[in-house]
Amino acid sequence: MQARVADIVQRFVADAGSPHRFLVRVVGVGSPSWRADVASTMQPLPTTTPGVQAWMMPRESAALLLATLRARNDFREVPTGPVLAANGQPAVISGGRRRPYVRDVATGTPTAPGWQPVTSGCDEGLSVEVQPLMTADGTAVEAILRCRIDQIERMAAVAVDVPTAERGRVNIEVPQSSSVRVGERFRWPASQALVIGLGLVPWPVPDPAKPGGPTLLPPAALRMDVLVVVEPRLASGPPAAAGS
């Protein structure tokens, strides 16, 4: 048991001076039709979460895939862009906001008009955490993926009776939401890139606004084929492919 623990510790600290890095991207495509064009270049990997697929492919093919997807009109990427994860350290990519709404109405207040709205808020957004770790012999990568997505699809309006209101009724809101939770573990050769397809899931990520302006979420619920791409950038490996 001590030997096994020592081996695990060694995997974290062996390259502390020049750690391996892993490039992580989270992108979305409006239609899953892209899969038909590149299916022959991707090798499937096992997954346990319903609706989630994973593939490994050469790094050059992964760079070409991203370039092809960027040319589509329905392509989006998390505004943070690519993120570097150190060996054994989690990389988190996230975006979102807190959306306020009127939950209820409090009556009998001493001030006019005799009632007041009771507000609350729902958090919506996307958070993807990837923690990659090289094997002891440096030939493979093991990674844990955790993903959380929450989206408010719409606010259903409900008119409630308030005798002191001007028209006798006041609207409150009931949130209709979608949530996705994914937890997976992968192992693949260090010379390959990992592509994880989360399926057609909510995309509640703020869109980049004009410089100095606020960030806005889409006015309507949006679903996209969300992909997480993990590409090893080994400390002693070859330089990255152009365009990646």
C-alpha positions as CSV (number, residue, x, y, z in Angstrom):
1,M,0.0,0.0,0.0
2,Q,2.8,2.4,0.8
3,A,4.4,1.7,-2.6
4,R,1.2,2.4,-4.3
5,V,0.8,5.7,-2.5
6,A,4.4,6.6,-3.2
7,D,3.8,5.9,-6.9
8,I,0.7,8.2,-7.0
9,V,2.6,11.0,-5.2
10,Q,5.5,10.7,-7.6
11,R,3.2,11.3,-10.5
12,F,2.3,14.7,-9.1
13,V,5.7,15.9,-8.1
14,A,8.1,14.3,-10.7
15,D,8.0,17.1,-13.2
16,A,7.4,20.0,-10.7
17,G,10.3,22.0,-12.3
18,S,8.9,21.8,-15.8
19,P,5.3,20.5,-15.5
20,H,3.3,19.1,-18.4
21,R,0.5,21.3,-19.6
22,F,-2.9,20.5,-21.0
23,L,-4.8,22.9,-23.3
24,V,-8.5,22.8,-22.4
25,R,-11.3,24.4,-24.6
26,V,-15.1,24.4,-24.2
27,V,-17.0,25.1,-27.5
28,G,-20.5,24.7,-28.7
29,V,-22.0,23.9,-32.1
30,G,-25.6,24.5,-33.0
31,S,-26.1,21.2,-34.8
32,P,-24.5,17.7,-34.1
33,S,-24.1,17.2,-37.9
34,W,-20.4,17.9,-37.7
35,R,-19.9,14.4,-36.3
36,A,-20.7,12.8,-39.7
37,D,-17.8,14.6,-41.4
38,V,-15.1,13.6,-38.9
39,A,-16.3,10.2,-37.6
40,S,-13.6,8.3,-39.4
41,T,-10.8,10.3,-37.7
42,M,-12.0,9.7,-34.1
43,Q,-11.6,6.6,-32.0
44,P,-14.4,6.2,-29.4
45,L,-13.7,5.9,-25.7
46,P,-16.1,4.5,-23.1
47,T,-18.4,6.8,-21.1
48,T,-20.9,6.2,-18.3
49,T,-23.1,9.3,-18.4
50,P,-26.2,8.9,-20.8
51,G,-25.8,11.2,-23.8
52,V,-22.1,11.8,-23.3
53,Q,-19.6,10.6,-25.9
54,A,-15.8,10.7,-26.0
55,W,-13.2,10.2,-28.7
56,M,-9.4,10.4,-29.0
57,M,-7.8,11.7,-32.2
58,P,-4.3,12.9,-33.3
59,R,-3.5,16.5,-32.2
60,E,-3.2,17.6,-35.8
61,S,-6.7,16.3,-36.5
62,A,-8.1,18.0,-33.4
63,A,-6.6,21.3,-34.5
64,L,-8.2,20.8,-38.0
65,L,-11.5,19.9,-36.3
66,L,-11.5,23.1,-34.3
67,A,-10.6,25.2,-37.3
68,T,-13.5,23.6,-39.3
69,L,-16.0,24.2,-36.5
70,R,-14.9,27.9,-36.1
71,A,-15.9,28.5,-39.7
72,R,-19.5,27.6,-39.0
73,N,-22.1,30.2,-38.3
74,D,-23.4,28.3,-35.3
75,F,-20.1,28.0,-33.5
76,R,-19.5,29.5,-30.1
77,E,-16.7,29.3,-27.5
78,V,-16.6,30.0,-23.8
79,P,-15.4,33.6,-23.6
80,T,-12.3,32.7,-21.5
81,G,-10.8,30.9,-24.6
82,P,-8.3,28.1,-24.1
83,V,-7.1,27.4,-20.6
84,L,-3.8,25.7,-19.5
85,A,-4.0,23.1,-16.8
86,A,-0.8,22.0,-15.0
87,N,-0.2,18.3,-14.5
88,G,-2.5,17.0,-11.7
89,Q,-4.1,20.4,-11.2
90,P,-7.7,21.2,-12.1
91,A,-8.6,23.7,-14.8
92,V,-12.0,25.4,-14.4
93,I,-13.8,27.2,-17.3
94,S,-17.0,28.9,-16.3
95,G,-19.5,31.7,-17.1
96,G,-22.9,32.7,-16.0
97,R,-25.0,35.1,-13.9
98,R,-27.6,35.4,-11.2
99,R,-31.1,36.0,-12.7
100,P,-33.6,37.9,-10.4
101,Y,-37.3,37.2,-10.5
102,V,-40.5,38.0,-8.5
103,R,-41.2,34.9,-6.3
104,D,-44.2,36.1,-4.3
105,V,-46.1,39.1,-3.1
106,A,-46.2,40.3,0.5
107,T,-49.4,42.0,1.5
108,G,-50.4,44.1,4.6
109,T,-47.3,46.4,4.4
110,P,-47.8,49.7,6.2
111,T,-46.7,51.8,3.2
112,A,-48.6,52.4,0.0
113,P,-49.7,50.6,-2.1
114,G,-50.2,48.0,0.8
115,W,-48.1,45.2,-0.9
116,Q,-44.6,44.7,-2.1
117,P,-42.9,42.1,-4.4
118,V,-40.8,39.4,-2.8
119,T,-37.7,38.9,-5.0
120,S,-35.3,36.0,-5.3
121,G,-32.7,34.8,-7.8
122,C,-31.6,31.8,-9.8
123,D,-28.0,31.1,-10.7
124,E,-27.5,30.0,-14.4
125,G,-24.3,29.3,-16.1
126,L,-21.7,26.7,-17.1
127,S,-18.8,25.3,-15.1
128,V,-16.4,22.7,-16.5
129,E,-13.6,21.3,-14.4
130,V,-10.9,19.1,-16.0
131,Q,-8.1,17.5,-13.9
132,P,-5.5,15.7,-16.1
133,L,-2.6,13.6,-14.8
134,M,0.2,11.8,-16.6
135,T,0.8,8.2,-15.9
136,A,4.1,7.2,-14.2
137,D,5.7,6.1,-17.5
138,G,4.5,9.2,-19.4
139,T,2.7,7.4,-22.2
140,A,-0.9,8.0,-21.2
141,V,-3.1,10.6,-19.5
142,E,-5.8,10.1,-16.9
143,A,-8.4,12.9,-16.4
144,I,-11.4,13.6,-14.4
145,L,-14.1,15.7,-15.9
146,R,-16.8,17.4,-13.9
147,C,-19.4,19.6,-15.6
148,R,-22.3,21.6,-14.2
149,I,-24.8,23.5,-16.5
150,D,-27.9,25.4,-15.3
151,Q,-30.2,27.3,-17.6
152,I,-33.4,29.3,-17.0
153,E,-35.5,28.4,-20.0
154,R,-38.3,30.9,-19.2
155,M,-40.1,32.6,-16.4
156,A,-43.8,31.5,-16.2
157,A,-46.0,34.3,-15.2
158,V,-48.8,33.7,-12.6
159,A,-51.4,36.3,-11.7
160,V,-52.3,36.3,-8.0
161,D,-55.1,38.2,-6.3
162,V,-54.0,41.2,-4.3
163,P,-56.9,43.3,-3.1
164,T,-54.8,46.4,-2.5
165,A,-53.3,46.4,-6.1
166,E,-54.5,48.9,-8.6
167,R,-56.1,46.2,-10.8
168,G,-56.6,43.6,-8.1
169,R,-54.0,41.2,-9.5
170,V,-50.2,41.1,-9.5
171,N,-47.9,38.8,-11.6
172,I,-45.3,36.6,-9.9
173,E,-42.8,34.3,-11.7
174,V,-42.0,30.6,-11.6
175,P,-38.7,29.6,-13.2
176,Q,-38.6,26.8,-15.7
177,S,-35.0,25.5,-15.6
178,S,-32.8,22.8,-17.2
179,S,-29.8,21.3,-15.4
180,V,-27.0,19.0,-16.5
181,R,-24.5,17.2,-14.3
182,V,-21.6,15.1,-15.7
183,G,-18.8,13.2,-14.0
184,E,-16.5,11.1,-16.0
185,R,-13.0,9.6,-15.9
186,F,-10.9,9.1,-19.0
187,R,-7.6,7.4,-20.0
188,W,-6.0,7.9,-23.4
189,P,-2.5,8.0,-25.0
190,A,-0.5,11.2,-24.3
191,S,0.2,11.6,-28.1
192,Q,-3.6,12.0,-28.7
193,A,-6.2,14.8,-28.0
194,L,-9.3,14.0,-26.1
195,V,-12.7,15.3,-27.4
196,I,-15.8,14.9,-25.1
197,G,-19.2,15.5,-26.5
198,L,-21.8,16.5,-23.8
199,G,-24.7,16.3,-26.3
200,L,-27.3,18.9,-27.0
201,V,-27.3,20.7,-23.7
202,P,-28.1,24.2,-22.4
203,W,-25.6,26.9,-23.4
204,P,-26.1,29.6,-20.7
205,V,-22.8,31.4,-21.3
206,P,-22.6,35.2,-21.5
207,D,-21.9,36.6,-24.9
208,P,-18.9,39.0,-25.3
209,A,-20.3,42.5,-25.5
210,K,-18.8,45.7,-26.9
211,P,-15.7,47.0,-25.0
212,G,-16.8,48.6,-21.8
213,G,-20.4,47.3,-22.2
214,P,-22.3,44.7,-20.2
215,T,-22.3,41.0,-21.0
216,L,-25.7,39.7,-22.1
217,L,-27.1,36.2,-22.1
218,P,-29.2,35.0,-25.1
219,P,-32.8,36.3,-24.8
220,A,-34.1,32.8,-25.4
221,A,-33.1,29.4,-24.1
222,L,-30.3,28.1,-26.3
223,R,-29.1,24.5,-26.7
224,M,-25.8,23.5,-28.4
225,D,-23.7,20.4,-29.0
226,V,-21.1,21.2,-26.3
227,L,-17.5,19.8,-26.7
228,V,-14.7,19.8,-24.3
229,V,-11.3,19.4,-26.0
230,V,-8.2,18.4,-23.9
231,E,-4.8,18.5,-25.6
232,P,-1.6,17.4,-23.9
233,R,1.3,19.8,-24.3
234,L,4.1,17.7,-22.9
235,A,7.1,19.4,-21.3
236,S,9.5,17.5,-23.5
237,G,7.2,17.0,-26.5
238,P,7.2,18.6,-29.9
239,P,5.9,22.1,-30.5
240,A,2.1,22.6,-30.9
241,A,0.6,22.3,-34.3
242,A,-0.1,25.6,-36.1
243,G,-3.7,26.8,-35.7
244,S,-4.3,25.0,-32.4
